[in-house]
């Protein structure tokens, strides 16, 4: 190949220079386009911010014409009534509902059913606040009008005079024909003299009354009885209180579904004039009166420990329809289910306070589950001493259990660990169990152990969280939906474990601290037979 001539070299250099110029122009165009793209990106971001701002303004404008502000009065009334039925409702709820709009305010103030759940409580506040509490009660009675009412009166204040009691009784008697349930629980012994004797308290007929809870905490030391006339309550279905206060007429005995005896400090309970020294005598008396076989709810009071222990002689007592049983014991717990059979029992609470009864729990539950084992769905054990092995042995035999509350007990994380895993079949005498999960339907759990310096007799929060996580991760077993640990509720359980939080109990009050649990399960059994049970 011959060398290029001078002319060819000049032409090649010219072409290279032209290409280099084109290359520079292309790079310049790229830079211009990139600058334009950057400006466009900034413009797009600015427009997006503008759109976000406009969306917020649109939402504010739409709130003014939102359908929820234009719901019919009837629909608003149903919403307000539903909110008002929450047992933990406070007066602040009505203020919130009233502030939504003028229509909501009108519906809140003019829906009688929303005011029919009336709670009167003087436990908080200074004496200067008591008249305001009474005025609020009058306001609720007036707003409820002729709607059936559920009335609760709690904790008359220490040092009050008779005017508060007189005012409350006047409200109750004035609305007697519309009261559906009445719960009175306060200490009358704080009054030096009763301004109105108990015979005159409920002088008006109460044709709608179905549930009557009257805990006066009096020992009835004057010996009088039949102070409350139940003939004025023709539709009564549930009674809780001091059994000395009344005699149950025939029509009440024929329809009574729930009964709870308020324990007296110095006297055994009396039912229709029959003194019941032992738990067996209480059951036999109710059976002879034709009540036991119809009862759905029963609370047995504390009886004399010297008379009740070992009282197993006599025929078996059966309550075929009983579905809810609360027992309060000092002694005799170990023999109760030797003579008492409850084949339909679904809800059981055992509440004990003395060391002998605490130690009798394992024997009691063993007798319950040994013969005619009931289909328990809810189990509440308060103050019971059970070893981990005994407790798990009981839980293994409760496949339908949905709610389990363990309060004031000795237990450890081993119980939570056993509930967190699937087990192989075991054959070890009476401790035998099939393969599978313990309590596969368990959905509500509350644990509250005794104070302990170490974890030997204590269930910790991490162990509870591990249980919740383990059950949520598998199929064939119910996930836990309500979990409480020592008064604190586990929140945000639908999120991952990292997002879980414990809602701590709060303390509030005037002059004294009042403990408020965040639990959604609660210790309802301490309140006797209530609307929850019937």
PyMOL commands that set and color helices and strands:
alter all, ss='L'
color gray80, all
select helices_A, chain A and resi 6-64+67-70+73-84+91-98+102-109+112-115+127-144+162-174+176-178+188-190+198-200+230-232+243-245+250-255+279-288+305-308+333-339+355-359+361-370+388-396+413-419+429-431+455-457+461-472+497-499+524-527
alter helices_A, ss='H'
color red, helices_A
select strands_A, chain A and resi 117-121+149-154+179-185+211-215+238-241+258-261+269-271+274-276+297-300+317-318+324-329+340-341+347-352+378-382+403-409+444-449+482-485+488-491+501-503+506-508+514-516
alter strands_A, ss='S'
color yellow, strands_A
deselect
rebuild
show_as cartoon
